[in-house]
Amino acid sequence: MSVNTTTAISVLPLHIRIDRNIVHNADSLFDLFGMEGDNMDDNLLRSLLYYLCYSYQQNLFSYNVIEVCDFAEVMGYSPTFLRTRHPHPLFAEEMQRWPAEQRKSYLDSGYCTYATNFENALYALYKKEVYLIYGGKFYNKTDKEQKFTANENVRMVVLRSLRQITVRSGRTHQEKKVYPVELDDRFIHSLTKYFIRGNRNMLVALRKSKLDIMYLKLLQQREHAMFANTPCVQLENFGTLCRWAGVPVLKKDGGAVPAKKRKQLLMAALERLRAETDLGFTYTVSASRGQRWPYTFTLQFEVGQKAQEKHKEAARQDMDHIFLECIQRELFSLWRELKCGGANPLCVSMDEFYGWMATDCDKEEKKQAYMLTCTKVYGKETPSRFHMFSRDGNFERFYAEALKQQQFITPMIDMSQPESHT
């Protein structure tokens, strides 16, 4: 099977926009999967989530083709480990419940059994829902918000479809196995509207110690501090902080880890994050009401003018990239419907798509796609907002430049700062 691979979008290469719901629930995402211990490597599950967020930033559609070596390179894994057979594959356990005849027919067909470490994790994300035990927030395509609290048993699908296919690639047309997946709509919209921007290298470096969780949680805390212009964030729940840092409650023999030892491990984790990341914080430990000993941690982030300006510039760059990603996706979807009868996006000609974009046809339909993208990324246009140009005018300039340069450009549109999310 021939699969189109020329669907890349220019992105910031070292940063990943991660669904904020994932970050908010990062320390509990997989607790309710029923696959703890030997059955599942939650580090690999988290890395797959990060990778799906990252790879979506580089593709024109919610469909994506995942290849083991690319995942290994981006997320710092050994291909050998990823291709090693998992000791207890989830798919194999499910097959044991099938009738013997059905199981034999499936195995004889040569279909994928999702038996490797990589395939097992990928299949788990497809088969299982992610539980957001602390609640979540979702945005749909037209910016409508849905908010859920912790007691509403919120669940989120990540993958709507998954399969394995064999393709030929390179000059030698060597065969390799790849995995086309389709991301769920709610997950996709979060990557546009409701996300935390994390450093990919930091996530990879901190993964083995599970400090990637605390890194993301502190990124979230820093954003709160930036938005409120209040440098201090007090974290009174010592148990929650230990959970973020992966500090154990119990020893291997089942005995309790003393609170003093857990505090030392937590402080060591914070020191490592201070030294190895750009979070920019200091911390103090004190005794709050009801505490005999100092176990309340207060983090002080850098939120001065220079830090605020840097944060605003990063947000502006995010919006530029997001708009370009979204307008291409909307136009690509429109082109598929108008010119390809909704054909499989993995197999269409991207040259034909770019040629259509640089041709003066279907202008009104392109304009509607542009307006929808503006609403999705920047919110609805209101008279109270300052505009250098109306969005109608912005579209005319965008369209003229696209025709002239035969490529997508950054349009001058409403650059209002994105709202803060809790």
VENZI-V582177 format. One record per backbone hydrogen bond with DSSP energy under -0.5 kcal/mol. CO is the residue of the C=O (numbers start at 1). NH is the residue of the N-H. Records with the same first field share a line. If there is no record, write none. Layout:
BEGIN
CO->NH ; NH
END
This chain:
BEGIN
1->3 ; 168
5->7
11->13
12->15
14->200
16->18 ; 198
18->196
19->22 ; 23
20->24
21->25
23->26
25->28 ; 29
28->31
29->131
30->33
36->39
37->40
40->42
41->45
42->46
43->47
44->48
45->49
46->50
47->51
48->52
49->53
50->54
51->55
52->56
53->57
54->57
55->58
56->59
58->9
62->183
64->66 ; 181
66->179
67->71
68->72
69->73
70->74
71->75
72->76 ; 77
77->79
78->82
79->83
80->84
81->84
82->118
84->117
86->89
89->93
90->94
91->95
92->96
94->97
95->98
99->103
100->104
101->105
102->106
103->107
104->108
105->109
106->110 ; 111
107->110
115->86
116->120
117->121
118->122
119->123
120->124
121->125
122->126
123->127
124->128
125->158 ; 159
130->156
131->133
132->135 ; 154
136->148
138->146
140->143
144->140
146->138
148->136
149->152
150->153
154->132
156->130
158->184
161->182
165->178
167->176
169->174
170->173
174->169
176->167
178->165
179->66
180->163
181->64
182->160 ; 161
184->188
185->189
186->190
187->191
188->191
189->192 ; 193
190->194
194->20
196->18 ; 198
198->16 ; 200
199->203
200->204
201->205
202->206
203->207
204->207
206->211 ; 212
207->210
210->213 ; 214
211->215
212->216
213->217
214->218
215->219
216->220
217->221
218->222
219->223
220->224
221->225
222->226
223->227
224->228
225->229 ; 230
231->301
233->235 ; 299
234->236
235->297
236->238
237->241
238->242
239->243
240->244
241->245
242->246 ; 247
243->246
244->214
246->248
249->257
251->254
255->251
258->262
259->263
260->264
261->265
262->266
263->267
264->268
265->269
266->270
267->271
268->272
269->273
270->274
271->275
272->276
273->277
280->302
282->300
284->298
286->288 ; 295 ; 296
288->291
293->295
295->297
296->286
297->235 ; 299
298->284
299->233 ; 301
300->282
301->303
304->308
305->309
306->310
307->311
308->312
309->313
310->314
311->315
312->316
313->317
314->318
315->319
316->320
317->321
318->322
319->323
320->324
321->325
322->326
323->327
324->328
325->329
326->330
327->331
328->332
329->333
330->334
331->335
332->336
333->337
334->338
335->339 ; 340
336->340 ; 342
340->343
344->347
345->348
346->4
348->350
349->353
350->354
351->355
352->356
353->357
354->358
356->359
359->361
362->366
363->367
364->368
365->369
366->370
367->371
368->372
369->373
370->374
371->375
372->376
373->377
374->378 ; 379
375->379
382->385
390->394
391->395
392->396
393->397
394->398
395->399
396->400
397->401
398->402
399->403
400->404
401->405
402->406
409->411
411->413
END
